[in-house]
Amino acid sequence: MLRLLNEVLPPIDILLEMEPEEIAEFLLDYLVEQENSSSSNQLNRYNFTSSSNLERYYTRDCIKKVAEVLIEAWVWLEKEGLIAPKPDTQGDWVFITRKGKKLANLTDFKTYLFGNLLPSNNLDPILVQKVKPTFIRGDYDTAVFQAFKEVEVRIREISGLPSTMIGMNLARNAFNPDKGVLSDQNLTRTERETCGHLIAGAIGFFKNPSSHRNIDYDNPSEVAEIILFANYLLKLIDSRTQ
């Protein structure tokens, strides 16, 4: 038996506070189920969001708000290529794309959603290989640690400093404003000095604590920003090979 729309979607007080991509995972699940039913007319944006359809599940005073958040989620699914206009039909009919069917599983959808926070085409190859899979699995503590471990490893590889020199000490020596191997002498001394502070401070703040205790990151967007900061530092370090 097909589930009702309000059986698939979260309660209305939660639904109205959710982002389009968060609602989209529930909406995709519902539409896949509807597509497998020969009698369903729900794979049509007009039918789906019409007042006559929604008033079966929600009170009249909130139908407009519900319709708006569902339209936002519907458009997000279209933008991501998970649903598409149905061939040889007129109006707002859609079908679930091959990509959409692959992501209909809730776990796969979350993997896709979180993966979008760290686009591989702009990420250092080592971060793509070692950090992104850990991030997608939700092991955020390890992902942050691995990202800034790579910052430290890259400094040592490019500077040639000994393995006995580690962490913040390594960064400060490599970017010493006066004699650091990786210090950019085209910058003013103040800029060279603050660059060293920036990189050493990042290692001290993000890598060192994870070496000694669990940090318990719980916000994937925040963790993605931290990893992208490490990605920027790797580009900065790599530029010193020029």
GUVEXFI-532142 format. One record per residue: x, y, z of N, C-alpha, C, O in turn; residue in one letter; residue number from 1. Coordinates in steps of 0.2 Angstrom, whole numbers. Layout:
BEGIN
<rec <X, Y, Z>, <X, Y, Z>, <X, Y, Z>, <X, Y, Z>, "A", NUM>
...
//
This chain:
BEGIN
<rec <4, -6, 0>, <0, 0, 0>, <4, 6, 0>, <9, 7, 4>, "M", 1>
<rec <3, 11, -4>, <6, 17, -5>, <6, 21, 2>, <0, 22, 5>, "L", 2>
<rec <11, 24, 4>, <11, 28, 10>, <8, 35, 8>, <9, 38, 3>, "R", 3>
<rec <5, 38, 13>, <2, 45, 12>, <8, 50, 12>, <13, 49, 15>, "L", 4>
<rec <7, 56, 9>, <12, 61, 9>, <14, 63, 16>, <20, 63, 18>, "L", 5>
<rec <9, 64, 21>, <11, 66, 28>, <14, 60, 32>, <16, 61, 37>, "N", 6>
<rec <14, 54, 29>, <17, 48, 32>, <25, 48, 30>, <29, 45, 34>, "E", 7>
<rec <26, 51, 25>, <33, 51, 22>, <37, 58, 25>, <43, 57, 27>, "V", 8>
<rec <33, 63, 24>, <37, 70, 26>, <37, 70, 34>, <33, 67, 37>, "L", 9>
<rec <42, 74, 36>, <42, 75, 44>, <36, 79, 46>, <32, 82, 42>, "P", 10>
<rec <35, 80, 52>, <29, 84, 55>, <30, 91, 53>, <35, 93, 51>, "P", 11>
<rec <24, 94, 52>, <24, 101, 49>, <28, 106, 52>, <31, 110, 49>, "I", 12>
<rec <28, 106, 59>, <32, 111, 62>, <40, 110, 61>, <43, 115, 60>, "D", 13>
<rec <42, 104, 59>, <49, 103, 57>, <50, 104, 50>, <55, 107, 48>, "I", 14>
<rec <45, 102, 46>, <45, 103, 39>, <46, 110, 37>, <50, 111, 32>, "L", 15>
<rec <42, 115, 40>, <43, 122, 38>, <49, 125, 40>, <50, 130, 37>, "L", 16>
<rec <53, 122, 44>, <60, 125, 46>, <66, 122, 42>, <71, 124, 43>, "E", 17>
<rec <64, 116, 38>, <70, 113, 34>, <72, 116, 28>, <68, 120, 25>, "M", 18>
<rec <78, 115, 26>, <81, 118, 20>, <78, 113, 14>, <76, 108, 15>, "E", 19>
<rec <78, 116, 8>, <75, 112, 2>, <79, 106, 1>, <75, 101, 0>, "P", 20>
<rec <85, 105, 2>, <89, 99, 1>, <87, 94, 6>, <88, 88, 5>, "E", 21>
<rec <85, 96, 12>, <84, 92, 17>, <77, 89, 16>, <76, 83, 17>, "E", 22>
<rec <72, 93, 14>, <65, 90, 12>, <66, 86, 6>, <62, 81, 5>, "I", 23>
<rec <71, 87, 1>, <71, 84, -5>, <72, 76, -4>, <70, 72, -8>, "A", 24>
<rec <76, 74, 1>, <77, 67, 2>, <71, 63, 3>, <70, 58, 1>, "E", 25>
<rec <66, 66, 7>, <60, 63, 9>, <55, 64, 3>, <51, 59, 1>, "F", 26>
<rec <55, 69, -1>, <51, 70, -7>, <53, 65, -12>, <49, 62, -16>, "L", 27>
<rec <60, 64, -13>, <62, 59, -18>, <60, 52, -16>, <57, 48, -21>, "L", 28>
<rec <60, 50, -10>, <58, 44, -8>, <50, 43, -9>, <48, 38, -12>, "D", 29>
<rec <46, 48, -8>, <39, 48, -10>, <38, 47, -17>, <34, 43, -19>, "Y", 30>
<rec <41, 51, -21>, <40, 51, -28>, <42, 44, -32>, <39, 42, -36>, "L", 31>
<rec <48, 41, -29>, <50, 35, -32>, <44, 30, -30>, <42, 26, -35>, "V", 32>
<rec <41, 30, -24>, <36, 25, -22>, <30, 27, -27>, <26, 22, -29>, "E", 33>
<rec <28, 33, -28>, <23, 35, -33>, <24, 32, -40>, <19, 30, -43>, "Q", 34>
<rec <30, 33, -42>, <31, 31, -49>, <30, 24, -50>, <28, 21, -56>, "E", 35>
<rec <31, 20, -45>, <30, 13, -45>, <23, 10, -45>, <21, 5, -46>, "N", 36>
<rec <19, 15, -44>, <11, 14, -44>, <8, 17, -51>, <9, 23, -52>, "S", 37>
<rec <5, 12, -54>, <2, 14, -61>, <-3, 19, -60>, <-5, 22, -65>, "S", 38>
<rec <-6, 20, -54>, <-12, 24, -54>, <-11, 31, -51>, <-15, 35, -50>, "S", 39>
<rec <-4, 32, -49>, <-3, 38, -46>, <-2, 44, -51>, <0, 43, -57>, "S", 40>
<rec <-5, 50, -48>, <-4, 56, -53>, <0, 61, -49>, <0, 67, -51>, "N", 41>
<rec <5, 59, -45>, <9, 63, -40>, <15, 66, -44>, <18, 70, -41>, "Q", 42>
<rec <17, 63, -49>, <23, 65, -53>, <22, 71, -57>, <24, 71, -63>, "L", 43>
<rec <18, 75, -55>, <16, 81, -59>, <16, 87, -53>, <13, 87, -48>, "N", 44>
<rec <20, 92, -55>, <21, 97, -50>, <15, 101, -48>, <13, 102, -42>, "R", 45>
<rec <10, 102, -53>, <4, 105, -52>, <0, 101, -47>, <-3, 103, -42>, "Y", 46>
<rec <-1, 95, -49>, <-6, 90, -46>, <-3, 89, -38>, <-7, 90, -34>, "N", 47>
<rec <4, 89, -38>, <7, 87, -31>, <6, 93, -26>, <4, 92, -20>, "F", 48>
<rec <6, 99, -29>, <6, 105, -24>, <0, 109, -24>, <-1, 114, -21>, "T", 49>
<rec <-5, 106, -28>, <-12, 109, -28>, <-15, 109, -21>, <-14, 105, -17>, "S", 50>
<rec <-19, 114, -20>, <-23, 115, -14>, <-27, 108, -12>, <-28, 106, -7>, "S", 51>
<rec <-30, 106, -18>, <-35, 100, -17>, <-31, 94, -15>, <-34, 90, -12>, "S", 52>
<rec <-25, 94, -17>, <-21, 88, -15>, <-18, 89, -8>, <-19, 84, -4>, "N", 53>
<rec <-16, 95, -6>, <-12, 96, 1>, <-18, 96, 6>, <-16, 94, 12>, "L", 54>
<rec <-24, 98, 5>, <-29, 99, 10>, <-31, 92, 13>, <-34, 92, 18>, "E", 55>
<rec <-29, 87, 9>, <-30, 80, 12>, <-26, 79, 18>, <-27, 74, 22>, "R", 56>
<rec <-20, 82, 19>, <-15, 81, 24>, <-14, 86, 29>, <-13, 85, 34>, "Y", 57>
<rec <-16, 93, 27>, <-14, 98, 31>, <-20, 103, 31>, <-25, 103, 27>, "Y", 58>
<rec <-20, 107, 36>, <-26, 112, 37>, <-25, 118, 33>, <-19, 119, 30>, "T", 59>
<rec <-30, 121, 31>, <-30, 126, 26>, <-26, 132, 28>, <-23, 135, 23>, "R", 60>
<rec <-25, 133, 34>, <-21, 139, 36>, <-13, 138, 34>, <-10, 143, 34>, "D", 61>
<rec <-11, 132, 33>, <-4, 131, 32>, <-3, 128, 25>, <3, 127, 24>, "C", 62>
<rec <-8, 127, 21>, <-7, 124, 14>, <-2, 128, 10>, <2, 125, 7>, "I", 63>
<rec <-3, 135, 10>, <2, 139, 6>, <9, 138, 8>, <13, 138, 4>, "K", 64>
<rec <10, 138, 14>, <17, 138, 17>, <20, 131, 15>, <26, 130, 13>, "K", 65>
<rec <16, 126, 16>, <18, 119, 14>, <20, 118, 7>, <25, 115, 5>, "V", 66>
<rec <15, 121, 3>, <16, 121, -5>, <23, 124, -7>, <26, 122, -11>, "A", 67>
<rec <24, 130, -3>, <30, 133, -5>, <37, 130, -4>, <41, 129, -8>, "E", 68>
<rec <37, 126, 2>, <43, 123, 4>, <44, 116, 0>, <49, 114, -2>, "V", 69>
<rec <38, 113, -2>, <38, 107, -7>, <40, 109, -14>, <44, 106, -17>, "L", 70>
<rec <38, 115, -16>, <40, 117, -23>, <48, 119, -23>, <51, 117, -27>, "I", 71>
<rec <50, 122, -17>, <58, 123, -17>, <61, 116, -17>, <66, 116, -20>, "E", 72>
<rec <59, 111, -13>, <62, 105, -14>, <62, 101, -20>, <66, 98, -23>, "A", 73>
<rec <56, 102, -24>, <55, 99, -30>, <60, 102, -35>, <63, 99, -39>, "W", 74>
<rec <60, 109, -35>, <65, 113, -40>, <72, 110, -38>, <76, 110, -43>, "V", 75>
<rec <74, 109, -32>, <81, 107, -30>, <82, 100, -33>, <87, 99, -36>, "W", 76>
<rec <77, 96, -33>, <78, 89, -36>, <79, 90, -44>, <83, 86, -47>, "L", 77>
<rec <75, 94, -47>, <76, 96, -54>, <83, 98, -56>, <87, 96, -60>, "E", 78>
<rec <85, 103, -51>, <92, 106, -53>, <98, 101, -52>, <103, 101, -56>, "K", 79>
<rec <97, 96, -47>, <102, 91, -46>, <101, 85, -51>, <105, 81, -51>, "E", 80>
<rec <96, 86, -56>, <95, 80, -61>, <93, 74, -58>, <94, 69, -61>, "G", 81>
<rec <89, 74, -52>, <86, 68, -49>, <79, 67, -52>, <77, 61, -52>, "L", 82>
<rec <76, 72, -54>, <69, 71, -58>, <70, 76, -64>, <74, 80, -64>, "I", 83>
<rec <66, 74, -70>, <67, 78, -76>, <60, 77, -79>, <56, 73, -78>, "A", 84>
<rec <59, 82, -84>, <52, 82, -88>, <51, 76, -91>, <56, 73, -94>, "P", 85>
<rec <45, 73, -91>, <44, 67, -94>, <43, 68, -102>, <39, 72, -104>, "K", 86>
<rec <46, 64, -106>, <46, 64, -113>, <38, 63, -115>, <35, 59, -112>, "P", 87>
<rec <37, 66, -121>, <30, 65, -124>, <24, 67, -120>, <19, 64, -120>, "D", 88>
<rec <25, 71, -115>, <20, 74, -111>, <20, 81, -111>, <25, 85, -112>, "T", 89>
<rec <14, 84, -109>, <13, 91, -108>, <12, 93, -101>, <10, 89, -97>, "Q", 90>
<rec <14, 99, -99>, <13, 101, -92>, <19, 100, -88>, <24, 100, -90>, "G", 91>
<rec <17, 98, -82>, <23, 98, -77>, <24, 90, -75>, <27, 89, -69>, "D", 92>
<rec <23, 86, -79>, <25, 79, -78>, <32, 77, -78>, <36, 80, -82>, "W", 93>
<rec <34, 73, -73>, <42, 72, -72>, <42, 64, -72>, <38, 60, -70>, "V", 94>
<rec <49, 62, -72>, <50, 55, -71>, <57, 55, -66>, <60, 60, -66>, "F", 95>
<rec <58, 50, -63>, <64, 49, -59>, <70, 47, -63>, <69, 42, -67>, "I", 96>
<rec <75, 51, -63>, <80, 49, -68>, <85, 43, -65>, <83, 41, -59>, "T", 97>
<rec <89, 41, -69>, <93, 36, -67>, <97, 38, -61>, <98, 34, -56>, "R", 98>
<rec <100, 44, -61>, <103, 46, -55>, <99, 47, -49>, <101, 45, -43>, "K", 99>
<rec <93, 49, -50>, <88, 49, -44>, <86, 42, -41>, <86, 41, -35>, "G", 100>
<rec <86, 37, -46>, <85, 30, -43>, <90, 28, -39>, <90, 24, -34>, "K", 101>
<rec <96, 29, -41>, <102, 27, -38>, <103, 30, -31>, <105, 27, -26>, "K", 102>
<rec <100, 36, -30>, <101, 40, -24>, <94, 39, -20>, <94, 43, -15>, "L", 103>
<rec <89, 35, -22>, <83, 35, -18>, <84, 32, -11>, <80, 33, -7>, "A", 104>
<rec <89, 28, -10>, <91, 25, -4>, <93, 31, 1>, <97, 35, -2>, "N", 105>
<rec <91, 31, 7>, <92, 37, 11>, <100, 38, 12>, <102, 43, 13>, "L", 106>
<rec <103, 32, 13>, <110, 33, 15>, <114, 35, 9>, <118, 40, 9>, "T", 107>
<rec <112, 33, 3>, <115, 36, -3>, <114, 43, -4>, <118, 47, -7>, "D", 108>
<rec <108, 45, -3>, <106, 52, -3>, <110, 57, 1>, <113, 62, -1>, "F", 109>
<rec <111, 55, 7>, <115, 58, 12>, <122, 59, 10>, <126, 64, 11>, "K", 110>
<rec <125, 53, 7>, <132, 53, 5>, <132, 58, -1>, <137, 62, -1>, "T", 111>
<rec <128, 58, -6>, <128, 63, -11>, <127, 70, -8>, <131, 74, -11>, "Y", 112>
<rec <123, 71, -4>, <122, 78, -1>, <128, 81, 2>, <130, 86, 1>, "L", 113>
<rec <131, 77, 7>, <137, 79, 10>, <143, 79, 5>, <147, 84, 6>, "F", 114>
<rec <143, 75, 1>, <149, 75, -4>, <149, 82, -8>, <154, 84, -10>, "G", 115>
<rec <143, 85, -9>, <142, 91, -13>, <146, 97, -9>, <147, 102, -12>, "N", 116>
<rec <146, 96, -2>, <150, 101, 2>, <157, 101, 0>, <160, 107, 2>, "L", 117>
<rec <160, 96, -2>, <167, 96, -4>, <168, 94, -11>, <170, 88, -13>, "L", 118>
<rec <167, 98, -16>, <167, 96, -23>, <175, 94, -25>, <179, 98, -23>, "P", 119>
<rec <175, 88, -28>, <182, 85, -29>, <186, 89, -34>, <192, 90, -34>, "S", 120>
<rec <182, 93, -39>, <186, 96, -44>, <190, 102, -41>, <194, 105, -45>, "N", 121>
<rec <189, 104, -35>, <193, 110, -32>, <197, 108, -26>, <199, 112, -22>, "N", 122>
<rec <197, 102, -25>, <200, 99, -19>, <207, 96, -21>, <208, 93, -26>, "L", 123>
<rec <212, 97, -16>, <219, 94, -17>, <218, 86, -18>, <214, 83, -14>, "D", 124>
<rec <221, 83, -23>, <221, 76, -24>, <221, 71, -18>, <218, 66, -17>, "P", 125>
<rec <226, 73, -13>, <227, 69, -7>, <220, 70, -3>, <218, 65, 1>, "I", 126>
<rec <217, 76, -2>, <211, 77, 2>, <206, 73, -2>, <201, 70, 2>, "L", 127>
<rec <205, 73, -8>, <200, 69, -11>, <201, 61, -10>, <196, 58, -8>, "V", 128>
<rec <207, 59, -9>, <208, 52, -8>, <208, 50, -1>, <205, 45, 1>, "Q", 129>
<rec <210, 54, 4>, <211, 52, 11>, <206, 55, 15>, <204, 52, 20>, "K", 130>
<rec <203, 61, 13>, <199, 65, 18>, <192, 65, 16>, <187, 64, 20>, "V", 131>
<rec <190, 66, 10>, <183, 66, 8>, <179, 60, 9>, <174, 60, 12>, "K", 132>
<rec <182, 54, 8>, <178, 48, 10>, <177, 47, 18>, <171, 45, 20>, "P", 133>
<rec <182, 50, 22>, <181, 50, 29>, <175, 55, 31>, <171, 53, 35>, "T", 134>
<rec <175, 60, 28>, <170, 66, 29>, <163, 63, 27>, <159, 64, 31>, "F", 135>
<rec <163, 60, 21>, <156, 57, 19>, <153, 52, 24>, <147, 52, 25>, "I", 136>
<rec <158, 48, 27>, <156, 43, 32>, <154, 46, 38>, <151, 43, 43>, "R", 137>
<rec <155, 53, 39>, <153, 56, 45>, <158, 56, 51>, <157, 58, 57>, "G", 138>
<rec <164, 54, 49>, <170, 53, 54>, <173, 60, 54>, <179, 61, 51>, "D", 139>
<rec <170, 65, 56>, <173, 72, 55>, <179, 74, 59>, <183, 77, 57>, "Y", 140>
<rec <180, 71, 65>, <186, 72, 69>, <192, 69, 65>, <197, 73, 65>, "D", 141>
<rec <191, 63, 62>, <197, 61, 58>, <198, 65, 52>, <204, 66, 50>, "T", 142>
<rec <193, 67, 49>, <193, 70, 43>, <197, 77, 44>, <202, 79, 40>, "A", 143>
<rec <196, 81, 49>, <199, 87, 50>, <207, 85, 52>, <211, 89, 50>, "V", 144>
<rec <208, 80, 56>, <215, 78, 58>, <219, 77, 52>, <224, 79, 51>, "F", 145>
<rec <216, 73, 47>, <219, 70, 41>, <221, 76, 37>, <226, 77, 33>, "Q", 146>
<rec <216, 81, 36>, <217, 87, 32>, <223, 91, 34>, <227, 93, 30>, "A", 147>
<rec <224, 92, 41>, <229, 96, 43>, <236, 92, 44>, <241, 95, 44>, "F", 148>
<rec <235, 86, 45>, <241, 82, 44>, <244, 82, 38>, <250, 83, 37>, "K", 149>
<rec <240, 83, 32>, <243, 83, 26>, <246, 90, 25>, <251, 91, 21>, "E", 150>
<rec <243, 95, 28>, <247, 102, 28>, <254, 101, 31>, <258, 104, 28>, "V", 151>
<rec <254, 98, 36>, <261, 97, 40>, <265, 93, 35>, <271, 95, 34>, "E", 152>
<rec <263, 87, 32>, <267, 83, 28>, <269, 87, 22>, <275, 86, 20>, "V", 153>
<rec <265, 91, 19>, <267, 95, 13>, <272, 100, 15>, <277, 101, 11>, "R", 154>
<rec <272, 103, 20>, <277, 108, 22>, <284, 104, 23>, <289, 107, 20>, "I", 155>
<rec <284, 99, 26>, <290, 95, 27>, <293, 93, 20>, <299, 93, 18>, "R", 156>
<rec <289, 90, 15>, <291, 88, 9>, <294, 93, 5>, <299, 92, 2>, "E", 157>
<rec <291, 99, 5>, <293, 105, 0>, <299, 108, 4>, <303, 111, 0>, "I", 158>
<rec <299, 109, 10>, <304, 113, 13>, <311, 108, 14>, <316, 111, 15>, "S", 159>
<rec <310, 102, 15>, <316, 98, 16>, <318, 98, 23>, <323, 95, 25>, "G", 160>
<rec <314, 100, 28>, <316, 101, 35>, <315, 94, 38>, <312, 89, 35>, "L", 161>
<rec <319, 92, 43>, <320, 85, 46>, <313, 83, 49>, <309, 87, 51>, "P", 162>
<rec <312, 76, 49>, <306, 73, 52>, <306, 74, 60>, <300, 74, 63>, "S", 163>
<rec <311, 76, 63>, <311, 78, 70>, <308, 84, 71>, <306, 86, 77>, "T", 164>
<rec <307, 88, 66>, <303, 95, 67>, <296, 94, 65>, <295, 92, 60>, "M", 165>
<rec <292, 95, 70>, <285, 93, 69>, <280, 99, 71>, <282, 104, 74>, "I", 166>
<rec <274, 99, 68>, <268, 103, 70>, <270, 111, 69>, <272, 113, 64>, "G", 167>
<rec <268, 114, 74>, <269, 122, 74>, <276, 124, 73>, <277, 129, 70>, "M", 168>
<rec <281, 120, 76>, <288, 122, 76>, <290, 121, 68>, <294, 125, 66>, "N", 169>
<rec <288, 116, 65>, <289, 115, 58>, <287, 121, 54>, <291, 123, 50>, "L", 170>
<rec <281, 123, 55>, <278, 128, 51>, <281, 135, 52>, <283, 138, 47>, "A", 171>
<rec <283, 136, 58>, <287, 142, 60>, <293, 142, 57>, <296, 148, 55>, "R", 172>
<rec <297, 137, 57>, <304, 137, 54>, <303, 137, 46>, <307, 141, 43>, "N", 173>
<rec <298, 134, 43>, <298, 134, 36>, <296, 141, 33>, <298, 143, 28>, "A", 174>
<rec <292, 144, 37>, <289, 151, 35>, <292, 157, 40>, <289, 162, 40>, "F", 175>
<rec <298, 155, 42>, <302, 161, 46>, <302, 167, 41>, <305, 166, 36>, "N", 176>
<rec <300, 173, 44>, <300, 178, 39>, <307, 180, 36>, <308, 183, 31>, "P", 177>
<rec <313, 178, 40>, <319, 180, 38>, <323, 175, 34>, <327, 176, 29>, "D", 178>
<rec <322, 169, 37>, <326, 163, 34>, <322, 157, 32>, <325, 152, 31>, "K", 179>
<rec <316, 157, 32>, <312, 152, 31>, <312, 149, 24>, <312, 154, 19>, "G", 180>
<rec <313, 143, 22>, <314, 140, 16>, <307, 142, 11>, <308, 143, 5>, "V", 181>
<rec <302, 142, 14>, <295, 143, 11>, <293, 150, 11>, <287, 152, 9>, "L", 182>
<rec <296, 155, 15>, <294, 162, 15>, <295, 165, 9>, <300, 165, 5>, "S", 183>
<rec <290, 169, 7>, <290, 173, 1>, <293, 180, 2>, <290, 184, 5>, "D", 184>
<rec <299, 180, -1>, <303, 187, 0>, <300, 192, -4>, <302, 198, -3>, "Q", 185>
<rec <295, 191, -8>, <292, 197, -12>, <287, 200, -7>, <285, 206, -9>, "N", 186>
<rec <285, 197, -2>, <280, 200, 3>, <284, 205, 8>, <290, 204, 9>, "L", 187>
<rec <280, 209, 11>, <284, 213, 16>, <285, 209, 22>, <282, 203, 23>, "T", 188>
<rec <289, 211, 27>, <291, 207, 32>, <285, 205, 37>, <284, 199, 39>, "R", 189>
<rec <281, 210, 38>, <275, 209, 42>, <270, 204, 38>, <268, 199, 42>, "T", 190>
<rec <270, 204, 32>, <266, 199, 28>, <269, 192, 29>, <265, 187, 30>, "E", 191>
<rec <276, 192, 28>, <279, 185, 29>, <278, 182, 36>, <277, 176, 37>, "R", 192>
<rec <278, 187, 41>, <278, 185, 48>, <271, 182, 49>, <270, 177, 52>, "E", 193>
<rec <266, 186, 47>, <259, 184, 48>, <257, 177, 44>, <252, 174, 46>, "T", 194>
<rec <260, 176, 38>, <259, 170, 35>, <261, 164, 39>, <257, 159, 39>, "C", 195>
<rec <267, 165, 42>, <269, 159, 46>, <265, 158, 52>, <263, 153, 54>, "G", 196>
<rec <262, 164, 55>, <257, 163, 61>, <251, 160, 59>, <248, 155, 62>, "H", 197>
<rec <249, 161, 53>, <242, 159, 50>, <243, 151, 49>, <239, 147, 52>, "L", 198>
<rec <248, 149, 46>, <249, 141, 45>, <251, 138, 52>, <248, 132, 53>, "I", 199>
<rec <255, 140, 56>, <257, 137, 62>, <251, 137, 67>, <249, 132, 70>, "A", 200>
<rec <247, 143, 67>, <241, 143, 71>, <236, 138, 69>, <232, 135, 73>, "G", 201>
<rec <235, 137, 62>, <230, 132, 59>, <232, 125, 61>, <227, 121, 63>, "A", 202>
<rec <238, 123, 61>, <240, 117, 63>, <239, 116, 71>, <236, 111, 73>, "I", 203>
<rec <241, 121, 75>, <240, 121, 82>, <232, 120, 84>, <231, 117, 89>, "G", 204>
<rec <228, 124, 80>, <221, 124, 82>, <217, 118, 80>, <212, 116, 83>, "F", 205>
<rec <218, 116, 74>, <214, 111, 71>, <217, 104, 71>, <214, 99, 72>, "F", 206>
<rec <224, 103, 70>, <227, 96, 70>, <229, 94, 77>, <227, 88, 79>, "K", 207>
<rec <232, 98, 81>, <235, 96, 87>, <230, 94, 92>, <230, 88, 95>, "N", 208>
<rec <224, 97, 93>, <219, 95, 98>, <216, 88, 96>, <215, 84, 100>, "P", 209>
<rec <215, 87, 89>, <213, 80, 87>, <218, 75, 88>, <216, 69, 88>, "S", 210>
<rec <224, 76, 89>, <229, 71, 91>, <228, 68, 98>, <231, 63, 99>, "S", 211>
<rec <225, 72, 102>, <225, 71, 109>, <218, 69, 112>, <218, 66, 117>, "H", 212>
<rec <213, 71, 109>, <206, 70, 111>, <201, 70, 106>, <202, 73, 100>, "R", 213>
<rec <195, 68, 107>, <190, 68, 102>, <187, 75, 102>, <185, 78, 108>, "N", 214>
<rec <186, 78, 97>, <183, 85, 96>, <175, 85, 96>, <172, 90, 98>, "I", 215>
<rec <173, 80, 93>, <165, 79, 92>, <162, 84, 88>, <158, 88, 90>, "D", 216>
<rec <165, 85, 82>, <162, 90, 77>, <155, 87, 75>, <154, 81, 74>, "Y", 217>
<rec <150, 91, 75>, <143, 88, 73>, <140, 92, 67>, <134, 90, 66>, "D", 218>
<rec <143, 97, 64>, <140, 101, 59>, <144, 99, 53>, <150, 102, 52>, "N", 219>
<rec <141, 96, 48>, <145, 94, 42>, <147, 100, 38>, <152, 100, 35>, "P", 220>
<rec <143, 105, 38>, <145, 112, 34>, <151, 115, 37>, <155, 117, 33>, "S", 221>
<rec <151, 115, 44>, <157, 118, 47>, <163, 114, 46>, <168, 117, 44>, "E", 222>
<rec <163, 108, 46>, <168, 103, 45>, <171, 104, 37>, <177, 104, 36>, "V", 223>
<rec <166, 105, 33>, <168, 106, 26>, <172, 112, 25>, <177, 113, 21>, "A", 224>
<rec <170, 118, 29>, <173, 124, 28>, <181, 123, 31>, <185, 126, 29>, "E", 225>
<rec <181, 119, 36>, <188, 118, 39>, <192, 115, 35>, <198, 116, 34>, "I", 226>
<rec <190, 110, 31>, <194, 106, 26>, <195, 110, 20>, <201, 110, 18>, "I", 227>
<rec <191, 114, 18>, <192, 119, 13>, <198, 124, 15>, <202, 126, 10>, "L", 228>
<rec <198, 126, 21>, <203, 130, 23>, <210, 127, 23>, <215, 130, 21>, "F", 229>
<rec <210, 120, 25>, <216, 116, 24>, <218, 116, 17>, <224, 116, 15>, "A", 230>
<rec <213, 115, 12>, <214, 115, 5>, <218, 121, 3>, <222, 121, -2>, "N", 231>
<rec <215, 127, 5>, <218, 133, 3>, <226, 134, 6>, <230, 136, 2>, "Y", 232>
<rec <227, 131, 12>, <234, 131, 14>, <238, 127, 10>, <244, 129, 9>, "L", 233>
<rec <236, 121, 8>, <240, 117, 3>, <242, 120, -3>, <247, 120, -6>, "L", 234>
<rec <237, 124, -6>, <238, 128, -12>, <244, 133, -11>, <248, 134, -15>, "K", 235>
<rec <243, 137, -5>, <248, 142, -3>, <255, 139, -2>, <260, 141, -5>, "L", 236>
<rec <255, 133, 1>, <262, 129, 2>, <264, 127, -5>, <270, 128, -6>, "I", 237>
<rec <260, 124, -9>, <262, 122, -16>, <265, 128, -20>, <270, 127, -24>, "D", 238>
<rec <262, 134, -19>, <265, 139, -23>, <272, 141, -21>, <275, 145, -25>, "S", 239>
<rec <274, 139, -16>, <281, 141, -14>, <286, 136, -18>, <292, 137, -17>, "R", 240>
<rec <284, 131, -22>, <288, 127, -26>, <290, 131, -32>, <294, 129, -36>, "T", 241>
<rec <286, 136, -34>, <287, 140, -40>, <294, 144, -40>, <295, 147, -45>, "Q", 242>
//
